[in-house]
């Protein structure tokens, strides 16, 4: 499977185009730190390519609105479409609409339910979610062992939107790691969705604290929820030295939290690279070129020991 490197993306795109090309982009939500970086990746690469115009729409977390945007892109005659799905279980209708119109479509970041049955002119660009939750949970397990918790540790799990493949896979990764011999000392007290939201995670963590249940760590499907949990923990007078908190994405806010000693683990997901890679694939499909239908950009573990390598990224 080919790995997209941004230098290669830019050099391929900078070759120029004979005619102007328009790419319609439907983002699940503008009001999300990680997706903002991804959106910027699309725009930044497009700015460096003569004759390429991107039209980016906010689906506002509304599946019906997103499908309308795709149909509108098709009707307006765009050369290709990029979709960051609101609901990864609702992508077949989007694929069918684009395929019927002969318009190339690229899903980015969130894996569509029909990823293994995409038409020839459709593709998926993201990072392999099996890596994300596994890296975070295994590092969390190691940190709990280092704290002398191998005799038994209790954790809470914050999940993303349950309709989202990444949330499902990352949670499964957590369970798979806890099932390993090295980490089977960990018990999940409770796991609930906070819908990727910092505010909802803060509220949920506050409720968990009010139960009085003892726990040792919070494993979160993303950084925003991890930060929400941290805010609740600090407001509740919990020492961050006593609790392990893990996240995923390595957003700038998360890295600040890690530098402050609050967040212990995150996993770098190259949002900018995914965005630029999706545009590269969309343009290649529009030009009739052959591409891999699944293009994965690796996740990387981020801890206080190597954080300096990631401060200028997401």
C-alpha positions in Angstrom: 0.0 0.0 0.0 1.5 3.3 -1.0 2.2 5.9 1.6 1.6 9.5 0.6 4.4 11.9 1.5 3.5 15.5 1.3 6.6 16.4 -0.8 5.5 13.8 -3.4 2.0 15.1 -3.2 3.1 18.6 -4.0 5.5 17.7 -6.7 2.9 15.6 -8.4 0.3 18.4 -8.3 2.7 21.1 -9.3 3.1 19.5 -12.7 0.1 21.7 -13.6 -3.3 21.1 -15.3 -4.5 21.8 -18.8 -7.8 23.1 -17.7 -9.3 24.4 -14.4 -10.5 21.7 -12.1 -13.1 22.1 -9.3 -13.2 19.8 -6.3 -16.3 19.9 -4.0 -15.5 19.1 -0.3 -18.1 18.2 2.3 -16.7 18.3 5.8 -18.7 16.6 8.6 -18.1 19.6 10.9 -16.1 22.8 10.8 -16.2 23.3 14.6 -13.6 20.5 15.3 -9.9 21.2 15.9 -8.7 18.1 14.1 -11.0 18.5 11.1 -9.9 22.1 10.9 -6.3 21.0 10.4 -7.5 18.5 7.8 -9.5 21.1 6.0 -6.5 23.4 6.0 -4.4 20.6 4.4 -6.8 20.5 1.5 -6.7 24.3 1.1 -3.0 24.6 1.5 -2.2 22.1 -1.2 -4.9 23.5 -3.5 -3.3 27.0 -3.2 -0.1 25.6 -4.7 -1.7 24.1 -7.7 -2.5 26.3 -10.7 -6.1 25.9 -12.0 -7.5 24.0 -9.0 -10.4 25.4 -7.1 -11.9 23.8 -3.9 -15.4 24.5 -2.7 -15.7 23.5 1.0 -19.0 23.0 2.7 -19.9 22.4 6.4 -22.4 19.5 6.8 -22.9 20.6 10.4 -23.0 17.0 11.6 -26.2 16.4 9.6 -26.3 13.3 7.3 -29.1 14.6 5.2 -27.4 18.0 4.7 -24.2 16.2 3.6 -26.0 14.1 1.0 -27.6 17.3 -0.3 -24.2 18.9 -0.6 -22.9 16.0 -2.6 -25.9 16.1 -4.9 -25.4 19.8 -5.3 -21.7 19.3 -6.2 -22.7 16.8 -8.8 -25.4 19.1 -10.3 -22.9 22.0 -10.5 -20.5 19.8 -12.5 -17.5 19.5 -10.2 -14.6 17.3 -11.4 -14.3 15.4 -8.1 -15.7 15.2 -4.6 -14.0 14.8 -1.2 -16.2 13.7 1.7 -15.4 13.6 5.4 -18.5 11.6 6.4 -20.9 12.6 9.2 -22.0 9.0 9.6 -19.7 6.3 8.3 -22.7 3.9 8.1 -24.5 6.1 5.7 -22.0 6.4 2.9 -23.5 3.9 0.4 -26.0 6.5 -0.8 -23.2 9.0 -1.3 -21.1 6.5 -3.3 -24.2 5.5 -5.4 -25.0 9.2 -6.2 -21.4 10.0 -7.3 -21.0 6.7 -9.2 -24.3 7.2 -11.1 -23.1 10.7 -12.2 -19.6 9.5 -13.1 -18.0 11.9 -10.6 -14.9 10.6 -8.7 -15.3 10.6 -4.9 -12.7 10.3 -2.1 -13.6 9.7 1.5 -11.1 11.2 3.9 -10.3 10.4 7.6 -13.5 8.5 8.5 -13.8 5.0 7.0 -17.0 4.5 5.0 -19.1 1.4 5.7 -18.7 0.3 2.0 -14.9 0.8 2.0 -14.4 -2.7 0.6 -16.9 -2.3 -2.2 -16.1 1.2 -3.5 -16.6 1.8 -7.3 -13.5 2.1 -9.4 -13.5 5.9 -9.3 -13.7 6.1 -5.5 -11.1 5.8 -2.8 -10.4 6.3 0.9 -7.5 8.3 2.4 -6.9 8.1 6.2 -4.8 6.4 8.8 -5.4 2.8 9.9 -7.5 3.0 13.1 -6.2 -0.3 14.3 -3.0 1.5 15.1 -4.4 4.5 16.9 -6.3 2.9 19.8 -3.7 0.1 20.1 -0.8 2.5 20.5 -2.6 4.7 23.0 -3.9 1.8 25.1 -0.7 -0.1 25.2 1.3 2.9 26.3 -1.4 3.5 28.9 -1.0 0.0 30.1 2.8 0.4 30.4 2.4 3.6 32.4 -0.1 1.9 34.8 2.4 -0.9 35.3 5.2 1.6 36.0 3.0 3.1 38.7 2.8 -0.2 40.4 -0.8 -1.0 39.3 -0.1 -4.4 37.8 -2.1 -6.0 40.6 -5.2 -4.3 39.4 -6.2 -1.0 37.8 -9.6 0.5 36.9 -10.2 2.8 34.0 -13.0 4.8 32.3 -13.3 4.9 28.6 -14.6 7.9 26.6 -16.0 6.9 23.2 -16.6 9.0 20.1 -19.8 9.0 18.1 -21.0 5.4 18.0 -22.0 5.8 14.3 -18.4 6.5 13.5 -16.0 3.7 12.5 -13.1 5.4 14.2 -14.8 5.4 17.5 -15.9 1.8 17.2 -12.4 0.6 16.1 -10.5 2.7 18.8 -12.7 1.3 21.5 -12.2 -2.2 20.2 -8.4 -1.5 20.2 -8.7 -0.6 23.9 -10.5 -3.9 24.6 -8.0 -5.9 22.6 -5.1 -4.5 24.5 -6.7 -5.0 27.8 -7.2 -8.6 26.8 -3.5 -9.1 26.3 -1.6 -11.0 29.1 0.5 -8.0 29.8 -2.5 -5.7 30.3 -5.2 -8.0 31.6 -4.9 -6.4 35.1 -7.0 -3.5 33.8 -10.8 -3.4 34.4 -13.2 -1.0 32.7 -15.4 0.6 35.2 -17.6 2.2 32.6 -17.5 3.4 29.0 -19.8 5.9 27.4 -19.9 8.2 24.4 -19.1 11.9 24.7 -19.5 12.3 20.9 -15.9 13.5 20.4 -16.8 16.7 22.4 -14.7 18.4 25.1 -17.8 19.8 26.8 -19.7 16.5 26.8 -16.6 14.6 28.1 -16.2 17.2 30.9 -19.9 16.6 31.9 -19.5 12.8 31.7 -16.3 12.8 33.7 -17.9 15.0 36.4 -20.8 12.5 36.7 -18.3 9.6 37.0 -16.4 11.5 39.8 -19.7 12.1 41.6 -20.1 8.3 41.9 -17.1 8.1 44.2 -15.7 5.1 42.3 -12.0 4.7 42.5 -10.1 4.6 39.2 -6.6 4.9 37.8 -6.9 6.1 34.2 -9.1 7.5 31.5 -8.7 6.2 28.0 -10.2 8.5 25.4 -11.0 8.0 21.7 -9.7 11.5 20.9 -7.9 14.4 22.4 -10.9 16.7 22.7 -12.6 14.3 25.1 -9.4 13.7 27.0 -9.0 17.4 27.6 -12.7 17.6 28.7 -11.9 14.8 31.2 -8.8 16.6 32.4 -10.8 19.8 33.0 -13.3 17.8 35.1 -10.6 16.0 37.0 -8.8 19.3 37.9 -12.1 21.0 38.8 -12.8 18.0 41.1 -9.5 18.4 42.9 -7.9 15.2 41.4 -4.1 15.3 41.1 -3.1 14.7 37.5 0.0 12.9 38.8 -2.3 10.1 40.1 -4.4 9.5 36.9 -3.2 8.4 33.5 -5.1 10.1 30.6 -4.7 9.0 27.0 -6.1 10.5 23.8 -5.7 10.3 20.0 -4.9 13.0 17.4 -2.0 15.0 18.8 -3.8 18.3 18.4 -2.1 21.5 19.5 -4.4 21.8 22.5 -3.5 18.2 23.5 0.2 18.9 23.2 -0.1 21.9 25.4 -1.9 19.7 27.9 0.9 17.2 27.7 3.5 19.9 28.2 1.6 21.0 31.3 1.8 17.5 32.7 -1.9 16.7 32.3 -2.1 14.5 29.3 0.1 11.4 29.3 -0.4 9.9 25.9 -1.7 10.8 22.5 -1.2 9.5 19.0 -0.3 11.7 16.1 -2.7 11.5 13.2 -1.5 13.5 10.2 -4.6 15.6 9.6 -2.8 18.0 7.2 -1.3 15.1 5.3 -4.7 13.3 5.0 -6.3 16.4 3.6 -3.6 17.0 1.1 -3.5 13.3 0.2 -7.2 13.3 -0.4 -7.0 16.2 -2.8 -4.1 14.5 -4.6 -6.1 11.3 -5.0 -9.3 13.2 -6.1 -7.4 15.1 -8.8 -5.7 11.9 -10.1 -9.1 10.2 -10.3 -10.5 13.2 -12.1 -7.7 12.9 -14.6 -8.3 9.2 -15.1 -5.2 8.0 -13.3 -5.0 4.8 -11.3 -4.8 5.1 -7.6 -4.8 2.7 -4.6 -8.4 2.6 -3.2 -7.1 2.6 0.3 -4.3 5.0 1.1 -3.0 4.9 4.7 -0.8 7.5 6.5 0.8 6.0 9.6 -0.1 6.9 13.2 2.7 7.8 15.6 2.8 7.5 19.4 3.4 10.8 21.2 4.6 11.0 24.8 6.4 13.7 26.9 9.7 12.0 25.7 9.2 12.7 22.0 6.7 15.6 22.0 9.2 18.1 20.6 9.0 16.3 17.2 5.3 17.0 16.9 4.9 20.6 18.3 4.9 22.1 14.8 2.5 19.6 13.2 -1.2 19.3 13.9 
